[in-house]
Amino acid sequence: MPLFDMPLDQLRTYTSSAVEPEDFDGFWDQTIAEAREFPLDAVYAPAENHLSVIDSFDVSFSGFGGARIKGWLHLPANRDTGRALPVVVQYIGYSGGRGLVQQDTKWAQAGYAHFIMDTRGQGYGGILGETADPHASAGDVAYAGLMTRGISAREDYYYRRVFVDAFRAIEAAQGHPEVDATQVLLAGLSQGGGLAIAAAGLAAGRLDGVLCTMADVPFLQDFPRAIDIAPRGPYPEIASFLARHRDRYEPALAVLNYFDGVHLGRRAMAPALFSVALMDDVCPPSTVFAAFNAYGAGAAAPQAVPAKAIEVYRFNNHEGGQEHHWVSQLRYVAELLRR
């Protein structure tokens, strides 16, 4: 895939045309308040992983509407049980789930607590998932996939539920006695990166302890541009829906504006490490830079504006930096915790 988006110098200053709804904060205040009416009731059941260096726990907690959300918590087996560990809360890419218990323990191998959130209604792709979406809207028209599920109303849109789950996953991770609730690191690739940004924005002013956001080639950013130019991946689900429902572009965009990571990330107050791939035709680089450039811009006070950095992978598609970026993340987290 050749370079198809803006030149890098333009990307570095690009801002989204997405218009933030006037009642954006009120909508999310109400949404989080409703979610917290359900007890979190986080459960951590020991799970056999057949690994000698990692201890694993089968996690469940109450997400949106009280639905039970699954996850894994991995801890280094040789840990000092008298010292709580920083925790990486990891979100999963589109169509994937939490996987098998031993499938991804890399952050625990590096010495951290590693909390993986299953994504409701997904896990039908390359990685197994086990969490249903019992609140899926019935009877509404939608295109195959999840991007247009419930798109007729902001209250029913699929990602309202998932964003709440992502927020409550932080609370669930913080609740384990061997986790340091003041040292939460959010991470994810693609959809997972978008969920990390959303969770960071929702946590700001509502939940303490988030130290950083690591958003790797993030999805769910700058919907107006993404719908127009992304030739591959989930965004074309929306374009295909609108190709048949020609009169619904403006109403659909009005709903999506409540879930655009550009707006949610603007509220974040934690430092961030982003990545972008300049040949990415799933999450086009302009949409990633729109999120990066907005991230933290709406922090409440000048001293609260987070430090942020972005790694650019010029010749990569949606795979991004892969193992090279993992090394960058390890260095970034180690330095952040030292400070």
Phi, psi and chi 1 to 4 in degrees:
 res  aa     phi    psi   chi1   chi2   chi3   chi4
   1 MET       -  119.3 -179.0   72.4 -170.4      -
   2 PRO   -75.1  168.8   28.6  -35.2      -      -
   3 LEU   -59.9  128.5  -62.8  173.2      -      -
   4 PHE  -130.2   -9.8   71.1   99.8      -      -
   5 ASP  -101.4 -163.1 -152.4  -23.9      -      -
   6 MET   -65.0  156.5  -56.9  174.4 -174.2      -
   7 PRO   -62.2  154.4  -20.5   31.7      -      -
   8 LEU   -58.8  -38.1 -176.8   56.6      -      -
   9 ASP   -65.3  -31.5   59.8  -19.0      -      -
  10 GLN   -76.4  -36.7  -66.5 -179.8   25.7      -
  11 LEU   -59.2  -37.2  -69.8  170.3      -      -
  12 ARG   -66.5  -16.3  -67.9 -165.0 -176.4  -80.5
  13 THR  -118.7    3.0   59.4      -      -      -
  14 TYR   -68.3  137.1  169.4   71.1      -      -
  15 THR  -125.8  147.8   57.2      -      -      -
  16 SER   -72.5  152.2  171.9      -      -      -
  17 SER   -89.4   -0.9   64.3      -      -      -
  18 ALA   -60.0  131.6      -      -      -      -
  19 VAL   -98.1  121.8  178.2      -      -      -
  20 GLU   -73.0  128.5 -174.9  176.8  -61.5      -
  21 PRO   -62.6  146.1  -21.1   32.8      -      -
  22 GLU   -63.5  -32.1  -68.5 -176.5    2.0      -
  23 ASP  -101.0   26.7   61.7  -15.8      -      -
  24 PHE   -56.2  -52.0 -174.9   88.1      -      -
  25 ASP   -65.6  -39.4  -71.1  -44.1      -      -
  26 GLY   -62.3  -40.7      -      -      -      -
  27 PHE   -60.3  -46.5  170.5   74.4      -      -
  28 TRP   -75.3  -32.6  -77.0  109.8      -      -
  29 ASP   -57.6  -47.7  -76.2  -19.0      -      -
  30 GLN   -65.5  -41.6 -179.4  178.5  -12.8      -
  31 THR   -61.9  -45.7  -64.5      -      -      -
  32 ILE   -68.7  -38.8  -63.5  -60.2      -      -
  33 ALA   -61.3  -42.4      -      -      -      -
  34 GLU   -64.4  -40.0  -69.6  175.2    0.0      -
  35 ALA   -64.2  -38.1      -      -      -      -
  36 ARG   -76.8   -4.7  -78.6  176.0  157.2  171.1
  37 GLU   -69.9  -19.6  -70.1  177.0    2.0      -
  38 PHE   -93.7  127.5  -64.4   89.6      -      -
  39 PRO   -55.8  138.3  -22.5   32.8      -      -
  40 LEU   -62.5  -43.1 -177.0   64.7      -      -
  41 ASP    46.9   52.4 -170.5   24.3      -      -
  42 ALA   -73.9  132.9      -      -      -      -
  43 VAL  -121.0  134.8  176.0      -      -      -
  44 TYR  -125.6   95.9  -41.2   89.9      -      -
  45 ALA   -97.0  126.1      -      -      -      -
  46 PRO   -52.8  137.9  -25.8   35.6      -      -
  47 ALA  -128.6  137.1      -      -      -      -
  48 GLU   -75.7  122.0  176.0   57.5   66.8      -
  49 ASN  -115.4   -5.4   61.1   22.2      -      -
  50 HIS    63.8   23.5  -54.2  -73.4      -      -
  51 LEU  -115.6  133.3  -57.5  173.8      -      -
  52 SER   -82.6  -16.4   61.1      -      -      -
  53 VAL  -109.2    0.0  -63.6      -      -      -
  54 ILE  -130.8  134.3  -56.3  -68.1      -      -
  55 ASP  -102.2  133.3  -67.9  -25.3      -      -
  56 SER  -122.9  151.7  -63.3      -      -      -
  57 PHE  -133.8  134.6  -59.1   84.5      -      -
  58 ASP   -83.8  114.8 -170.3  -13.0      -      -
  59 VAL  -104.1  144.0  179.3      -      -      -
  60 SER  -142.6  148.6   64.9      -      -      -
  61 PHE  -155.7  167.4   62.7   94.1      -      -
  62 SER   -88.1  121.7  -65.2      -      -      -
  63 GLY  -102.6 -144.3      -      -      -      -
  64 PHE   -56.9  133.6  178.4   90.6      -      -
  65 GLY    64.9   15.5      -      -      -      -
  66 GLY    80.1    2.5      -      -      -      -
  67 ALA   -62.3  142.9      -      -      -      -
  68 ARG   -81.8  122.4  -62.3  -57.1  -71.4  174.4
  69 ILE  -106.7  133.4  -51.0  -59.2      -      -
  70 LYS   -89.9  164.5  -59.5  -71.6  -72.7 -178.1
  71 GLY  -172.2  175.5      -      -      -      -
  72 TRP  -121.5  145.6  -62.1  120.6      -      -
  73 LEU  -122.7  123.2  175.0   65.1      -      -
  74 HIS  -113.9  137.7  -56.3  -63.2      -      -
  75 LEU  -130.5  145.0  -58.0  173.7      -      -
  76 PRO   -61.9  133.6  -15.5   27.7      -      -
  77 ALA   -68.5  -26.5      -      -      -      -
  78 ASN   -94.2   21.2   64.0  -12.3      -      -
  79 ARG   -68.9  156.1   64.0 -166.7  179.7  -81.4
  80 ASP   -81.0  107.2  177.2   -1.9      -      -
  81 THR   -67.6   -9.2   55.9      -      -      -
  82 GLY   -89.5   -1.4      -      -      -      -
  83 ARG  -124.9  121.4 -176.8  177.2   68.2   88.7
  84 ALA   -70.3  146.6      -      -      -      -
  85 LEU  -103.1  144.4  -66.4  172.1      -      -
  86 PRO   -58.8  147.8  -17.6   29.1      -      -
  87 VAL  -122.3  133.0   60.9      -      -      -
  88 VAL   -95.3  118.3  175.8      -      -      -
  89 VAL   -95.7  115.4  177.1      -      -      -
  90 GLN  -108.0  134.1  178.8 -177.7  -21.0      -
  91 TYR  -110.6  153.8  -54.7  106.3      -      -
  92 ILE  -104.8  152.6  -56.1  -59.0      -      -
  93 GLY   -70.6  163.3      -      -      -      -
  94 TYR   -56.1  131.8 -168.7   77.3      -      -
  95 SER    82.1  -11.0   83.7      -      -      -
  96 GLY   -91.6  168.3      -      -      -      -
  97 GLY  -131.3 -166.4      -      -      -      -
  98 ARG   -71.3  -17.6   67.1  173.9 -177.7  165.6
  99 GLY    79.7 -173.5      -      -      -      -
 100 LEU   -74.9  161.1  -59.2  178.5      -      -
 101 VAL   -61.3  -33.7   62.8      -      -      -
 102 GLN   -96.0    5.0   78.9  -72.0  -12.6      -
 103 GLN   -72.3  -35.4 -166.3  161.4   -3.4      -
 104 ASP  -143.8  104.0 -177.1    1.1      -      -
 105 THR  -127.2   21.1   62.6      -      -      -
 106 LYS   -62.9  -36.6   64.7 -178.6 -176.9 -179.5
 107 TRP   -70.2  -33.7  -77.0  104.2      -      -
 108 ALA   -67.9  -35.3      -      -      -      -
 109 GLN   -61.8  -29.6  -66.4  173.8   48.9      -
 110 ALA   -84.7   -0.8      -      -      -      -
 111 GLY   104.1    6.0      -      -      -      -
 112 TYR  -105.5  161.1  -57.2   94.9      -      -
 113 ALA   -72.9  140.6      -      -      -      -
 114 HIS  -129.7  110.8 -175.6 -175.4      -      -
 115 PHE  -110.0  121.1 -174.0  103.1      -      -
 116 ILE  -111.9  123.0  -58.2  174.4      -      -
 117 MET   -91.2  127.4 -173.4 -169.3   86.2      -
 118 ASP   -69.5  150.5 -154.5   16.0      -      -
 119 THR  -106.5  120.3  -50.2      -      -      -
 120 ARG   -55.4  137.1   64.9  165.7   64.9 -147.4
 121 GLY    73.7    4.0      -      -      -      -
 122 GLN  -116.3 -161.7  -62.2 -170.0   32.2      -
 123 GLY    87.7   17.5      -      -      -      -
 124 TYR   -97.3   -4.3   55.4   86.4      -      -
 125 GLY   -92.3 -135.0      -      -      -      -
 126 GLY   -74.8  -18.2      -      -      -      -
 127 ILE  -123.5  132.2  -56.0  176.8      -      -
 128 LEU   -62.5  138.3  176.8   70.0      -      -
 129 GLY  -126.2  157.2      -      -      -      -
 130 GLU  -135.7   16.7  -61.1 -178.2  -82.2      -
 131 THR  -114.2  121.2  -59.2      -      -      -
 132 ALA   -78.6  167.3      -      -      -      -
 133 ASP  -115.9   82.6 -177.7   14.5      -      -
 134 PRO   -69.0  -13.5   25.6  -34.2      -      -
 135 HIS   -98.1   11.7  -60.5   92.4      -      -
 136 ALA   -57.2  132.2      -      -      -      -
 137 SER   -67.7  140.3   54.9      -      -      -
 138 ALA  -106.8  141.5      -      -      -      -
 139 GLY    87.8  -12.4      -      -      -      -
 140 ASP   -80.5  147.6 -167.9   15.9      -      -
 141 VAL   -75.2  144.1  -67.9      -      -      -
 142 ALA  -159.7  159.4      -      -      -      -
 143 TYR   -90.1  154.7 -174.1   79.7      -      -
 144 ALA   -54.2  137.4      -      -      -      -
 145 GLY   109.3 -163.9      -      -      -      -
 146 LEU  -113.6  -12.4  -61.3  163.9      -      -
 147 MET   -68.6  -24.4  -64.0  -54.9  -62.1      -
 148 THR  -112.8   10.4   60.1      -      -      -
 149 ARG   -69.3  118.3 -178.3  178.3  -70.0  178.7
 150 GLY    75.1   19.6      -      -      -      -
 151 ILE   -72.9   -5.7 -158.3  167.6      -      -
 152 SER   -73.5  -20.3  -67.3      -      -      -
 153 ALA  -149.5  139.1      -      -      -      -
 154 ARG   -60.6  -32.6   61.1 -177.0 -172.0  174.1
 155 GLU   -67.1  -26.3  -68.4   79.6    9.4      -
 156 ASP  -101.7   -8.0  -63.3  -27.7      -      -
 157 TYR   -65.1  139.2 -171.9   52.7      -      -
 158 TYR   -52.2  -44.8  170.4   73.6      -      -
 159 TYR   -75.1  -10.7  -81.6  102.2      -      -
 160 ARG   -62.1  -43.4 -178.5  179.9 -175.8 -132.5
 161 ARG   -68.1  -43.9  -58.1 -171.2  -72.0  -81.4
 162 VAL   -68.2  -39.0  179.5      -      -      -
 163 PHE   -63.9  -38.9  -74.1    4.5      -      -
 164 VAL   -63.6  -44.0  166.5      -      -      -
 165 ASP   -56.6  -42.9  -63.2  -15.6      -      -
 166 ALA   -63.6  -39.4      -      -      -      -
 167 PHE   -64.7  -46.5  174.0   84.3      -      -
 168 ARG   -71.2  -23.1  -58.5 -136.2   79.9 -173.1
 169 ALA   -63.0  -34.9      -      -      -      -
 170 ILE   -61.2  -47.1  -59.9  172.8      -      -
 171 GLU   -61.2  -39.5  -64.0  179.6  -51.9      -
 172 ALA   -66.2  -41.8      -      -      -      -
 173 ALA   -63.7  -41.1      -      -      -      -
 174 GLN   -66.0  -22.5  -70.9  175.9  -43.6      -
 175 GLY   -79.5  -12.4      -      -      -      -
 176 HIS   -75.1  136.2 -169.1  -84.7      -      -
 177 PRO   -64.5  -19.6   19.8  -31.9      -      -
 178 GLU   -98.3   10.2  -65.6 -170.5   69.0      -
 179 VAL  -105.1  136.2  163.6      -      -      -
 180 ASP   -81.9  105.6 -173.6  -18.9      -      -
 181 ALA   -66.7  -12.3      -      -      -      -
 182 THR   -92.8   -0.3   69.3      -      -      -
 183 GLN  -132.7   76.3  -64.7 -172.7  -38.7      -
 184 VAL  -107.8  127.8  178.9      -      -      -
 185 LEU  -117.6  120.5  -43.8  160.9      -      -
 186 LEU   -96.1  137.5  -52.8  179.4      -      -
 187 ALA  -148.4  152.9      -      -      -      -
 188 GLY   175.2  157.0      -      -      -      -
 189 LEU  -114.0  137.2 -178.5  148.0      -      -
 190 SER    60.8 -118.4 -168.1      -      -      -
 191 GLN   -55.7  -37.9  175.5 -174.1 -104.4      -
 192 GLY   -60.7  -38.5      -      -      -      -
 193 GLY   -65.7  -39.5      -      -      -      -
 194 GLY   -63.0  -39.4      -      -      -      -
 195 LEU   -68.2  -35.8  -65.9 -178.9      -      -
 196 ALA   -62.6  -43.0      -      -      -      -
 197 ILE   -63.3  -46.1  -67.6  169.0      -      -
 198 ALA   -61.1  -44.4      -      -      -      -
 199 ALA   -64.3  -38.8      -      -      -      -
 200 ALA   -63.5  -41.2      -      -      -      -
 201 GLY   -67.6  -40.7      -      -      -      -
 202 LEU   -70.5  -31.1  -68.1  173.5      -      -
 203 ALA   -71.4  -29.6      -      -      -      -
 204 ALA   -60.2  118.1      -      -      -      -
 205 GLY    82.6   -6.8      -      -      -      -
 206 ARG  -119.2  -20.8  -60.8 -175.1 -179.5   97.5
 207 LEU  -153.5  127.2 -172.1   64.3      -      -
 208 ASP   -89.3  160.4  -65.7  -30.0      -      -
 209 GLY   108.4  -10.3      -      -      -      -
 210 VAL   -77.9  118.9  174.9      -      -      -
 211 LEU   -95.2  -28.8  -74.2 -169.7      -      -
 212 CYS  -164.5  164.5   77.6      -      -      -
 213 THR  -123.8  126.2  -54.6      -      -      -
 214 MET  -115.1   99.4  -68.7  179.5  -75.7      -
 215 ALA  -106.9  107.2      -      -      -      -
 216 ASP   -98.5  119.7 -163.3   -0.8      -      -
 217 VAL    35.3   62.2  -69.7      -      -      -
 218 PRO   -70.8  142.0   25.8  -35.3      -      -
 219 PHE   -95.2  170.0  179.0   50.1      -      -
 220 LEU    70.3   36.9  -55.3  169.2      -      -
 221 GLN  -125.9  139.0  -44.9  -61.7  -48.8      -
 222 ASP    53.2   60.5 -167.5    8.5      -      -
 223 PHE   -53.4  -43.0  -79.4  112.5      -      -
 224 PRO   -56.3  -43.4  -25.6   35.3      -      -
 225 ARG   -77.8  -40.8 -177.8  163.2  176.6   81.9
 226 ALA   -58.8  -42.7      -      -      -      -
 227 ILE   -62.8  -35.9  -65.7  168.1      -      -
 228 ASP   -74.5  -36.4  -78.0   -7.7      -      -
 229 ILE  -117.8  -16.8   72.6  167.6      -      -
 230 ALA   -71.3  119.2      -      -      -      -
 231 PRO   -88.9   -9.9   30.7  -33.5      -      -
 232 ARG  -146.1  150.7 -175.2  170.6   70.5   95.5
 233 GLY    98.3 -160.3      -      -      -      -
 234 PRO   -70.7  -32.9  -21.7   33.9      -      -
 235 TYR   -54.8  -39.8  -72.8  124.2      -      -
 236 PRO   -61.5  -15.1  -29.7   38.4      -      -
 237 GLU   -58.9  -40.5  -67.2  177.2   19.7      -
 238 ILE   -69.2  -44.4  -56.7  173.3      -      -
 239 ALA   -61.1  -40.0      -      -      -      -
 240 SER   -66.7  -37.8  -64.5      -      -      -
 241 PHE   -61.3  -45.6  173.2   82.7      -      -
 242 LEU   -72.9  -22.6  -64.5  172.3      -      -
 243 ALA   -65.1  -28.7      -      -      -      -
 244 ARG   -95.2  -34.0  -59.6  -52.5  -53.8  160.0
 245 HIS  -105.7   76.3  -59.6  -84.6      -      -
 246 ARG   -67.6  -18.9  -63.9  170.5  174.9   84.3
 247 ASP   -95.9    9.5   59.3  -19.9      -      -
 248 ARG  -112.8   11.2  -63.5 -172.1   62.4  172.1
 249 TYR   -61.8  -54.1  174.8   67.7      -      -
 250 GLU   -62.9  -47.0  -65.6  -62.9  -21.1      -
 251 PRO   -60.4  -39.0  -24.1   34.2      -      -
 252 ALA   -65.3  -44.1      -      -      -      -
 253 LEU   -64.3  -34.5 -153.2   58.9      -      -
 254 ALA   -62.5  -36.9      -      -      -      -
 255 VAL   -71.5  -47.7  169.2      -      -      -
 256 LEU   -60.9  -27.4  -68.0  171.5      -      -
 257 ASN   -61.4  -23.0  -90.1  -26.8      -      -
 258 TYR   -78.0  -10.9  -73.0   91.7      -      -
 259 PHE  -123.4    9.8  -54.8   93.3      -      -
 260 ASP   -75.4  125.2 -160.6  -43.6      -      -
 261 GLY   -61.2  -22.7      -      -      -      -
 262 VAL   -59.0  -43.1  169.3      -      -      -
 263 HIS   -75.1  -42.5  -55.7  -36.2      -      -
 264 LEU   -67.9  -43.6  -74.9  158.0      -      -
 265 GLY   -64.5  -28.9      -      -      -      -
 266 ARG   -57.7  -28.0 -173.8  175.8  -71.0  115.5
 267 ARG   -88.2   -9.1  -72.6  154.9  171.7   76.5
 268 ALA   -65.0  148.4      -      -      -      -
 269 MET  -125.9   10.5  -62.3  175.1   66.3      -
 270 ALA  -104.6  146.8      -      -      -      -
 271 PRO   -55.7  160.2  -23.5   33.4      -      -
 272 ALA  -145.0  146.0      -      -      -      -
 273 LEU  -122.6  115.0  175.2   64.3      -      -
 274 PHE  -102.0  164.2  -80.1   59.6      -      -
 275 SER  -136.4  152.8   79.0      -      -      -
 276 VAL  -143.4  143.5   61.8      -      -      -
 277 ALA  -115.1  124.2      -      -      -      -
 278 LEU   -74.4  -12.9  -63.8 -168.5      -      -
 279 MET  -104.8   16.5  -64.9 -176.1  177.2      -
 280 ASP   -74.1  113.4 -169.3  -16.7      -      -
 281 ASP  -101.1    6.6   58.8   -7.3      -      -
 282 VAL   -96.6  -51.3  173.9      -      -      -
 283 CYS  -118.6   86.6  -64.8      -      -      -
 284 PRO   -52.7  143.5  -27.8   36.8      -      -
 285 PRO   -56.5  -32.7    8.3  -21.3      -      -
 286 SER   -63.8  -34.4   54.4      -      -      -
 287 THR   -71.0  -34.8   68.0      -      -      -
 288 VAL   -68.5  -43.7  174.9      -      -      -
 289 PHE   -67.4  -32.0  -91.5   99.9      -      -
 290 ALA   -58.7  -43.1      -      -      -      -
 291 ALA   -68.7  -44.4      -      -      -      -
 292 PHE   -62.7  -45.0  175.7   74.1      -      -
 293 ASN   -67.1  -29.1  -68.1  -26.6      -      -
 294 ALA   -86.1  -22.0      -      -      -      -
 295 TYR   -56.3  125.4 -174.9   91.0      -      -
 296 GLY    77.0   -1.7      -      -      -      -
 297 ALA   -68.5  -19.7      -      -      -      -
 298 GLY  -102.9   16.8      -      -      -      -
 299 ALA   -55.7  148.3      -      -      -      -
 300 ALA   -66.1  -29.0      -      -      -      -
 301 ALA  -142.5  153.3      -      -      -      -
 302 PRO   -53.8  -39.7  -26.1   34.0      -      -
 303 GLN   -71.0  -12.4   63.6  -89.9   24.4      -
 304 ALA   -92.2   -6.3      -      -      -      -
 305 VAL   -65.7  122.9  175.3      -      -      -
 306 PRO   -76.5  148.7   27.4  -33.6      -      -
 307 ALA   -71.9  144.4      -      -      -      -
 308 LYS  -147.7  152.8   57.5 -173.6 -179.7 -178.6
 309 ALA  -144.8  156.3      -      -      -      -
 310 ILE  -136.0  130.3 -173.0  166.1      -      -
 311 GLU   -92.7  129.9  -64.4  -84.1   -4.3      -
 312 VAL  -108.1  123.5  177.2      -      -      -
 313 TYR  -111.1   96.3  -61.6   98.3      -      -
 314 ARG   -64.1  -39.7 -178.0  178.8 -178.5   86.8
 315 PHE  -105.8   20.8  -64.2  103.4      -      -
 316 ASN  -112.4  152.0  -70.8   95.4      -      -
 317 ASN   -93.1 -146.4 -157.6  -50.7      -      -
 318 HIS   -69.2   -9.7 -165.5   52.2      -      -
 319 GLU   -68.3  -20.6   75.0  -81.5    1.7      -
 320 GLY    62.4 -143.2      -      -      -      -
 321 GLY   -86.4  -13.7      -      -      -      -
 322 GLN    47.0 -125.3  -64.8 -179.5  -51.9      -
 323 GLU   -63.3  -28.8   65.6  -81.9    5.6      -
 324 HIS   -67.9  -39.3  -66.3   83.4      -      -
 325 HIS   -73.0  -30.3 -165.9   62.1      -      -
 326 TRP   -60.0  -40.7  162.8 -124.7      -      -
 327 VAL   -63.3  -41.7  173.5      -      -      -
 328 SER   -61.4  -40.4  -65.4      -      -      -
 329 GLN   -65.8  -42.1  -70.2  178.1  -34.6      -
 330 LEU   -59.8  -44.5  -74.2  169.8      -      -
 331 ARG   -65.4  -41.6  -69.2  171.5  174.2  162.6
 332 TYR   -61.4  -47.8  175.6   77.4      -      -
 333 VAL   -66.2  -43.0  169.7      -      -      -
 334 ALA   -59.9  -44.0      -      -      -      -
 335 GLU   -67.0  -40.3  177.8   60.2   26.2      -
 336 LEU   -61.2  -44.6 -177.6   69.2      -      -
 337 LEU   -70.8  -31.3  -67.3  174.8      -      -
 338 ARG   -63.8  -37.4  -85.8 -163.5  -63.1  -89.5
 339 ARG   -72.6      -  -68.1 -159.4  -58.5  -94.1
